[in-house]
Protein backbone atom coordinates (compact mmCIF):
# COMPACT_ATOMS: atom_id res chain seq x y z
CA UNK A 1 0.00 0.00 0.00
CA UNK A 2 1.06 3.59 -0.66
CA UNK A 3 2.79 5.27 2.27
CA UNK A 4 0.90 8.07 3.98
CA UNK A 5 2.44 11.53 4.13
CA UNK A 6 3.35 13.50 7.24
CA UNK A 7 4.27 17.19 7.43
CA UNK A 8 6.75 18.07 10.21
CA UNK A 9 6.76 21.78 11.05
CA UNK A 10 9.52 23.01 13.39
CA UNK A 11 12.03 25.87 13.13
CA UNK A 12 14.66 23.60 14.70
CA UNK A 13 16.51 21.52 12.13
CA UNK A 14 17.57 19.02 14.81
CA UNK A 15 13.99 18.43 15.98
CA UNK A 16 12.86 17.83 12.39
CA UNK A 17 15.70 15.36 11.85
CA UNK A 18 14.84 13.45 15.05
CA UNK A 19 11.17 13.13 14.10
CA UNK A 20 12.03 12.20 10.50
CA UNK A 21 14.34 9.49 11.75
CA UNK A 22 11.57 8.09 14.02
CA UNK A 23 8.88 8.05 11.31
CA UNK A 24 10.70 7.90 7.96
CA UNK A 25 10.53 4.12 7.61
CA UNK A 26 6.73 4.02 7.70
CA UNK A 27 5.74 7.39 6.21
CA UNK A 28 6.68 9.88 3.51
CA UNK A 29 8.04 12.93 5.32
CA UNK A 30 7.70 16.59 4.31
CA UNK A 31 9.46 19.28 6.32
CA UNK A 32 8.71 22.95 6.93
CA UNK A 33 11.00 25.26 8.92
CA UNK A 34 8.34 27.92 9.50
CA UNK A 35 4.61 28.52 9.70
CA UNK A 36 4.68 30.16 6.27
CA UNK A 37 6.37 27.11 4.71
CA UNK A 38 3.77 24.90 6.36
CA UNK A 39 0.93 26.88 4.74
CA UNK A 40 2.65 26.70 1.34
CA UNK A 41 2.96 22.91 1.60
CA UNK A 42 -0.67 22.53 2.75
CA UNK A 43 -1.77 24.59 -0.24
CA UNK A 44 0.33 22.34 -2.45
CA UNK A 45 -0.67 18.93 -1.06
CA UNK A 46 -4.02 19.58 0.65
CA UNK A 47 -5.56 16.43 2.13
CA UNK A 48 -2.71 14.45 0.56
CA UNK A 49 -1.10 15.22 3.92
CA UNK A 50 -2.32 12.61 6.43
CA UNK A 51 -0.99 14.36 9.55
CA UNK A 52 0.78 17.57 10.63
CA UNK A 53 3.29 17.53 13.49
CA UNK A 54 3.30 21.22 14.44
CA UNK A 55 5.64 23.11 16.77
CA UNK A 56 3.99 25.85 18.86
CA UNK A 57 6.86 28.29 19.37
CA UNK A 58 8.26 29.53 16.05
CA UNK A 59 9.41 33.00 14.95
CA UNK A 60 7.02 35.19 12.93
CA UNK A 61 4.12 32.76 12.32
CA UNK A 62 3.78 30.48 15.35
CA UNK A 63 1.85 27.22 15.67
CA UNK A 64 -1.35 28.83 16.92
CA UNK A 65 -1.42 31.16 13.89
CA UNK A 66 -0.99 28.13 11.62
CA UNK A 67 -3.92 26.46 13.38
CA UNK A 68 -5.99 29.61 12.98
CA UNK A 69 -5.26 29.61 9.24
CA UNK A 70 -6.10 25.91 8.97
CA UNK A 71 -9.41 26.45 10.78
CA UNK A 72 -10.28 29.40 8.54
CA UNK A 73 -9.71 27.25 5.44
CA UNK A 74 -11.47 24.18 6.95
CA UNK A 75 -8.33 22.04 6.82
CA UNK A 76 -8.44 21.27 10.55
CA UNK A 77 -11.53 19.11 9.93
CA UNK A 78 -9.73 16.91 7.38
CA UNK A 79 -6.07 16.98 8.39
CA UNK A 80 -5.26 15.96 11.98
CA UNK A 81 -2.65 17.98 13.87
CA UNK A 82 -0.41 16.82 16.72
CA UNK A 83 1.24 19.72 18.55
CA UNK A 84 4.90 19.34 19.55
CA UNK A 85 6.58 21.59 22.09
CA UNK A 86 8.59 21.77 25.29
CA UNK A 87 5.98 24.31 26.46
CA UNK A 88 4.08 22.20 28.99
CA UNK A 89 1.91 24.87 30.58
CA UNK A 90 -1.70 23.85 31.06
CA UNK A 91 -2.91 27.02 29.31
CA UNK A 92 -0.90 26.23 26.14
CA UNK A 93 -2.12 22.64 26.04
CA UNK A 94 -5.72 23.77 26.65
CA UNK A 95 -5.42 26.41 23.93
CA UNK A 96 -4.05 23.83 21.49
CA UNK A 97 -7.03 21.51 22.06
CA UNK A 98 -9.45 24.44 21.72
CA UNK A 99 -7.98 25.01 18.25
CA UNK A 100 -8.90 21.43 17.36
CA UNK A 101 -5.60 19.56 17.61
CA UNK A 102 -5.86 15.78 17.92
CA UNK A 103 -2.99 15.20 20.34
CA UNK A 104 -0.03 16.82 22.08
CA UNK A 105 3.56 15.55 22.32
CA UNK A 106 6.19 17.23 24.50
CA UNK A 107 9.95 17.27 24.04
CA UNK A 108 12.27 15.47 24.60
CA UNK A 109 10.73 12.87 22.30
CA UNK A 110 10.16 9.23 23.24
CA UNK A 111 10.29 7.41 19.90
CA UNK A 112 7.73 4.73 20.88
CA UNK A 113 5.27 7.34 22.19
CA UNK A 114 5.67 9.51 19.07
CA UNK A 115 5.25 6.58 16.69
CA UNK A 116 2.19 5.17 18.50
CA UNK A 117 0.42 8.51 18.74
CA UNK A 118 1.05 9.26 15.09
CA UNK A 119 -0.15 5.78 14.09
CA UNK A 120 -3.29 6.00 16.24
CA UNK A 121 -4.24 9.48 15.00
CA UNK A 122 -3.81 8.61 11.32
CA UNK A 123 -5.75 5.36 11.78
CA UNK A 124 -8.59 7.16 13.60
CA UNK A 125 -8.92 9.80 10.88
CA UNK A 126 -8.80 7.14 8.14
CA UNK A 127 -11.74 5.34 9.82
CA UNK A 128 -13.55 8.66 10.16
CA UNK A 129 -13.09 9.42 6.45
CA UNK A 130 -14.37 5.94 5.50
CA UNK A 131 -17.46 6.44 7.68
CA UNK A 132 -18.12 9.88 6.20
CA UNK A 133 -17.74 8.44 2.70
CA UNK A 134 -20.09 5.57 3.54
CA UNK A 135 -22.74 7.90 4.99
CA UNK A 136 -22.40 10.24 1.99
CA UNK A 137 -22.90 7.33 -0.41
CA UNK A 138 -25.96 6.14 1.53
CA UNK A 139 -27.46 9.65 1.57
CA UNK A 140 -26.84 10.00 -2.17
CA UNK A 141 -28.55 6.68 -2.86
CA UNK A 142 -31.50 7.62 -0.66
CA UNK A 143 -31.86 10.98 -2.40
CA UNK A 144 -31.57 9.35 -5.83
CA UNK A 145 -34.26 6.80 -4.93
CA UNK A 146 -36.55 9.57 -3.64
CA UNK A 147 -36.13 11.53 -6.86
CA UNK A 148 -36.70 8.40 -8.92
CA UNK A 149 -39.94 7.51 -7.11
CA UNK A 150 -41.25 11.06 -7.41
CA UNK A 151 -40.40 11.04 -11.13
CA UNK A 152 -42.28 7.75 -11.59
CA UNK A 153 -45.37 9.13 -9.81
CA UNK A 154 -45.34 12.36 -11.78
CA UNK A 155 -44.80 10.45 -15.06
CA UNK A 156 -47.85 8.28 -14.33
CA UNK A 157 -50.00 11.39 -13.85
CA UNK A 158 -48.56 13.05 -16.96
CA UNK A 159 -49.03 9.92 -19.07
CA UNK A 160 -52.70 9.83 -18.12
CA UNK A 161 -53.06 13.55 -18.82
CA UNK A 162 -51.14 13.40 -22.10
CA UNK A 163 -48.74 16.09 -20.85
CA UNK A 164 -45.02 16.25 -20.12
CA UNK A 165 -43.79 19.25 -18.18
CA UNK A 166 -42.54 18.20 -14.75
CA UNK A 167 -38.84 18.46 -15.71
CA UNK A 168 -39.36 22.02 -17.00
CA UNK A 169 -41.24 23.12 -13.89
CA UNK A 170 -38.54 21.68 -11.63
CA UNK A 171 -35.83 23.55 -13.55
CA UNK A 172 -37.65 26.90 -13.60
CA UNK A 173 -38.34 26.49 -9.87
CA UNK A 174 -34.60 25.96 -9.25
CA UNK A 175 -33.67 29.04 -11.29
CA UNK A 176 -36.22 31.25 -9.50
CA UNK A 177 -35.10 30.01 -6.06
CA UNK A 178 -31.47 30.72 -6.96
CA UNK A 179 -32.34 34.24 -8.10
CA UNK A 180 -34.69 35.21 -5.25
CA UNK A 181 -32.03 35.94 -2.56
CA UNK A 182 -30.22 38.20 -5.05
CA UNK A 183 -33.36 40.36 -5.25
CA UNK A 184 -34.43 40.38 -1.59
CA UNK A 185 -33.66 39.07 1.89
CA UNK A 186 -37.37 39.07 2.76
CA UNK A 187 -37.67 35.28 2.48
CA UNK A 188 -35.61 32.59 4.17
CA UNK A 189 -35.20 29.42 2.11
CA UNK A 190 -32.69 27.00 3.62
CA UNK A 191 -30.27 24.92 1.56
CA UNK A 192 -32.31 21.80 2.33
CA UNK A 193 -35.52 23.51 1.21
CA UNK A 194 -33.83 24.59 -2.03
CA UNK A 195 -33.33 20.89 -2.78
CA UNK A 196 -36.75 19.74 -1.60
CA UNK A 197 -38.94 22.39 -3.27
CA UNK A 198 -38.09 21.40 -6.91
CA UNK A 199 -38.62 17.72 -5.95
CA UNK A 200 -41.98 18.54 -4.37
CA UNK A 201 -42.90 20.65 -7.42
CA UNK A 202 -42.92 17.44 -9.47
CA UNK A 203 -46.02 16.35 -7.50
CA UNK A 204 -47.99 19.57 -7.93
CA UNK A 205 -50.61 18.03 -10.25
CA UNK A 206 -50.81 14.58 -8.66
CA UNK A 207 -54.48 15.27 -7.81
CA UNK A 208 -55.34 15.12 -11.53
CA UNK A 209 -55.28 11.34 -11.18
CA UNK A 210 -58.69 11.77 -9.52
CA UNK A 211 -60.23 13.75 -12.42
CA UNK A 212 -62.37 12.04 -15.07
CA UNK A 213 -60.52 11.40 -18.35
CA UNK A 214 -63.27 13.05 -20.37
CA UNK A 215 -62.62 16.33 -18.57
CA UNK A 216 -58.87 15.91 -18.21
CA UNK A 217 -58.27 15.30 -21.92
CA UNK A 218 -61.16 17.28 -23.42
CA UNK A 219 -59.88 18.88 -26.65
CA UNK A 220 -62.11 21.95 -26.41
CA UNK A 221 -62.88 24.58 -23.80
CA UNK A 222 -64.26 23.27 -20.48
CA UNK A 223 -67.78 24.19 -19.44
CA UNK A 224 -68.23 26.04 -16.15
CA UNK A 225 -69.25 22.81 -14.43
CA UNK A 226 -66.31 20.90 -15.90
CA UNK A 227 -63.91 23.64 -14.85
CA UNK A 228 -65.20 23.47 -11.28
CA UNK A 229 -64.51 19.73 -11.29
CA UNK A 230 -61.03 20.30 -12.76
CA UNK A 231 -60.27 22.81 -10.00
CA UNK A 232 -60.75 20.09 -7.38
CA UNK A 233 -57.45 18.45 -8.43
CA UNK A 234 -55.50 20.74 -6.09
CA UNK A 235 -57.50 19.66 -3.03
CA UNK A 236 -57.49 16.01 -4.18
CA UNK A 237 -53.67 16.04 -4.38
CA UNK A 238 -53.34 17.67 -0.96
CA UNK A 239 -55.77 15.16 0.58
CA UNK A 240 -53.83 12.26 -0.93
CA UNK A 241 -50.66 13.49 0.77
CA UNK A 242 -52.48 14.20 4.04
CA UNK A 243 -53.55 10.56 4.15
CA UNK A 244 -49.87 9.49 4.42
CA UNK A 245 -49.92 9.88 8.19
CA UNK A 246 -46.67 8.00 8.78
CA UNK A 247 -44.81 10.72 6.80
CA UNK A 248 -46.80 13.69 8.12
CA UNK A 249 -43.78 15.37 9.76
CA UNK A 250 -41.43 14.89 6.82
CA UNK A 251 -40.36 18.27 5.31
CA UNK A 252 -40.75 16.98 1.74
CA UNK A 253 -44.36 15.92 2.37
CA UNK A 254 -45.24 19.24 4.02
CA UNK A 255 -43.83 21.24 1.11
CA UNK A 256 -45.46 18.94 -1.47
CA UNK A 257 -48.81 19.25 0.32
CA UNK A 258 -48.74 23.06 0.25
CA UNK A 259 -47.69 23.10 -3.41
CA UNK A 260 -50.44 20.63 -4.38
CA UNK A 261 -53.16 22.58 -2.59
CA UNK A 262 -52.17 26.16 -3.36
CA UNK A 263 -50.30 26.27 -6.68
CA UNK A 264 -53.39 27.86 -8.29
CA UNK A 265 -53.72 30.57 -5.62
CA UNK A 266 -52.94 34.10 -6.82
CA UNK A 267 -51.28 37.08 -5.16
CA UNK A 268 -54.45 39.21 -5.41
CA UNK A 269 -56.60 36.52 -3.74
CA UNK A 270 -58.42 35.48 -6.93
CA UNK A 271 -57.03 31.97 -7.09
CA UNK A 272 -58.36 28.66 -5.74
CA UNK A 273 -59.20 26.59 -3.69
CA UNK A 274 -58.86 28.78 -0.59
CA UNK A 275 -58.60 32.32 -1.99
CA UNK A 276 -55.27 32.96 -0.23
CA UNK A 277 -53.82 36.43 -0.77
CA UNK A 278 -50.28 37.86 -0.87
CA UNK A 279 -47.93 36.42 1.72
CA UNK A 280 -50.60 34.01 2.97
CA UNK A 281 -49.29 31.88 0.08
CA UNK A 282 -45.97 30.25 1.09
CA UNK A 283 -43.08 31.55 -1.01
CA UNK A 284 -42.23 28.07 -2.32
CA UNK A 285 -45.78 27.76 -3.64
CA UNK A 286 -45.57 31.18 -5.27
CA UNK A 287 -42.38 30.12 -7.07
CA UNK A 288 -43.88 26.86 -8.36
CA UNK A 289 -47.03 28.72 -9.48
CA UNK A 290 -45.05 30.95 -11.85
CA UNK A 291 -43.06 27.96 -13.14
CA UNK A 292 -46.30 26.03 -13.75
CA UNK A 293 -48.01 28.89 -15.61
CA UNK A 294 -44.95 29.59 -17.79
CA UNK A 295 -44.62 25.95 -18.79
CA UNK A 296 -48.34 25.63 -19.49
CA UNK A 297 -48.11 28.62 -21.85
CA UNK A 298 -45.10 27.38 -23.85
CA UNK A 299 -46.41 23.79 -24.07
CA UNK A 300 -48.87 22.50 -26.65
CA UNK A 301 -52.06 21.07 -25.15
CA UNK A 302 -55.09 19.28 -26.62
CA UNK A 303 -57.00 22.55 -26.24
CA UNK A 304 -54.30 25.09 -27.30
CA UNK A 305 -51.19 25.75 -29.34
CA UNK A 306 -47.89 26.60 -27.65
CA UNK A 307 -46.97 30.24 -27.11
CA UNK A 308 -43.43 31.44 -27.75
CA UNK A 309 -41.09 32.00 -24.82
CA UNK A 310 -41.20 35.77 -25.34
CA UNK A 311 -45.01 35.84 -25.50
CA UNK A 312 -45.36 33.62 -22.40
CA UNK A 313 -43.11 35.88 -20.29
CA UNK A 314 -44.95 38.94 -21.59
CA UNK A 315 -48.35 37.45 -20.65
CA UNK A 316 -47.19 36.61 -17.11
CA UNK A 317 -45.65 40.07 -16.58
CA UNK A 318 -48.81 41.76 -17.90
CA UNK A 319 -51.02 39.88 -15.44
CA UNK A 320 -52.89 37.95 -18.15
CA UNK A 321 -52.51 34.73 -16.13
CA UNK A 322 -53.38 36.17 -12.73
CA UNK A 323 -51.38 38.33 -10.33
CA UNK A 324 -48.00 37.21 -8.99
CA UNK A 325 -45.57 38.51 -6.38
CA UNK A 326 -43.79 41.55 -7.94
CA UNK A 327 -40.43 40.35 -6.59
CA UNK A 328 -40.85 36.99 -8.31
CA UNK A 329 -41.80 38.74 -11.55
CA UNK A 330 -38.51 40.64 -11.30
CA UNK A 331 -36.72 37.31 -10.80
CA UNK A 332 -38.50 35.91 -13.87
CA UNK A 333 -37.30 38.87 -15.92
CA UNK A 334 -33.76 38.30 -14.66
CA UNK A 335 -33.70 34.62 -15.68
CA UNK A 336 -35.83 34.74 -18.84
CA UNK A 337 -32.85 34.50 -21.21
CA UNK A 338 -31.44 31.57 -19.23
CA UNK A 339 -34.80 29.75 -19.45
CA UNK A 340 -35.06 30.38 -23.19
CA UNK A 341 -31.53 29.13 -23.78
CA UNK A 342 -31.90 25.99 -21.64
CA UNK A 343 -35.28 25.01 -23.08
CA UNK A 344 -34.08 25.48 -26.66
CA UNK A 345 -31.27 23.06 -25.86
CA UNK A 346 -33.86 20.58 -24.57
CA UNK A 347 -35.96 20.98 -27.75
CA UNK A 348 -32.89 20.38 -29.94
CA UNK A 349 -32.04 17.05 -28.32
CA UNK A 350 -30.63 14.20 -30.41
CA UNK A 351 -32.59 11.45 -32.16
CA UNK A 352 -31.01 8.98 -29.75
CA UNK A 353 -32.58 10.80 -26.79
CA UNK A 354 -35.93 10.81 -28.60
CA UNK A 355 -35.69 7.07 -29.07
CA UNK A 356 -34.88 6.60 -25.38
CA UNK A 357 -38.00 8.58 -24.48
CA UNK A 358 -40.16 6.40 -26.75
CA UNK A 359 -38.84 3.26 -25.06
CA UNK A 360 -39.47 4.88 -21.67
CA UNK A 361 -43.04 5.78 -22.68
CA UNK A 362 -43.68 2.19 -23.75
CA UNK A 363 -42.46 0.96 -20.35
CA UNK A 364 -44.67 3.53 -18.60
CA UNK A 365 -47.67 2.42 -20.69
CA UNK A 366 -47.09 -1.18 -19.69
CA UNK A 367 -46.75 -0.14 -16.04
CA UNK A 368 -49.92 1.96 -15.98
CA UNK A 369 -52.16 -0.29 -18.07
CA UNK A 370 -50.74 -3.67 -17.18
C-alpha positions, 0 to 999 in steps of 0.5 A: 500500500502507498505510504501516507504523508506527514508534514513536520513543522519546526524551526529547529533543524535538529527536531525535524531530523529526530522526528524524520528518523523516528517516522521515515521508515513508515511514512513519507516525510515533508518538512517545513522550517516555518509557519509560512512554509507549512501553509505553502505545503498545505496549499500544495498537497491539501488532504494528501497530507495525512498528519501535521506535526506542528511546533507551537513556538516559532518566529514570525508565524507560530503554531497557533497562527498556523492552526488559525489559518487551517481552521479558517480554510477548513483544513483542521476538519480533514487533516489531523494535527499533533502539537509538539513543544517543550511548552508544557503549561496547562494554558498552552495545552488547553489552547491547542485543544481548543484550536482542534488539535488531535494530540499533544507531544512534549519534548524530549521525544520518546520514539515509541510514544511519538510513533504510537500517537502518530499511528493511532491518529492517522488510523482514527482519521482514516476510519472517520473518512471511511465512515463519512464516505459511507454515509455520503454514499448512503445519503446520495442513494437515498436521495436518488431513490426519492427523486426516482420515485417522485419522477415515476409518480409524476410520469404516471400522472402526466401519461394519463393527462397526455402532458409532459412538463414536470422536468421544466417546472422543476428547472424553472423552480430551481432558477427562481429560487437561486435568483430570489435571494439576489433580489431580496432578503425578505424570504428565508429558504434553507439549503435543504428547502432549495433541494426539496422544493423542486422535488416537491414541485414534481407532485404539484398536479398529482391530484389530476389522477382523480379527475375524469378522463373526459374532462382531463383530456377534453380537446375543447374549452371546459364548461363552467361545471367541468372547470369546477370539477377540474379545480378540485385536483389541487384539493385532491392532491393535498388530501392524498398526501395528508392521508400518508400519516406516517410521513406527516412530519417529513419536510418533503411531504409538508412542502409537497402538500402546500404546493399541491393545494395552493399552486393555483392561488394568486397574489391578489386573492383570486385563485383557488381553492382557498382564496389565499392572498399575498404572503398568505401563500408560502413563497415556495408555492408562489415560485412553483405557481409561476413555473407552472403557468410559464410551462403551461403557456409554452407547451402544446395542449389538446386545447391550445397551441404553444406560445413562444417564450417571449409571449409567455413571459410577456403574458405573465408580466402583464397579469394575463394569467393572474397576479403574482408577487412583484419580486418573483416577476422581477426574478423571472425577468432576470432569468428569462434569457437563461430559461429560453436558452436551456429550453431550446437546448432541450428541444434540440435534443438528439434522435437517440434521446428521442428514441430513449423517451419512446422506449421509456413511454412504452415501459410507462404504458405497460406499467400503468395499463398492465 
